[in-house]
Amino acid sequence: MVAARRKRRRKRRRRKRRRRRRRRRRRKKVC
């Protein structure tokens, strides 16, 4: 059960990282 909880947390972190990368790309286009 603990491993299942960790997998769910990792999926949420990956989604947050993808959103942050998109923001960085937009900033580079502005520069």
NORMO-V111103 format. One record per residue. N is the residue number from 1. PHI is phi as a letter, one per 40 degrees, with the letter a starting at -180 (none if undefined). Layout:
N	PHI
N	PHI
//
This chain:
1	none
2	c
3	c
4	c
5	c
6	c
7	c
8	c
9	c
10	c
11	c
12	c
13	c
14	c
15	c
16	c
17	c
18	c
19	c
20	c
21	c
22	c
23	c
24	c
25	c
26	c
27	c
28	c
29	c
30	c
31	c
//
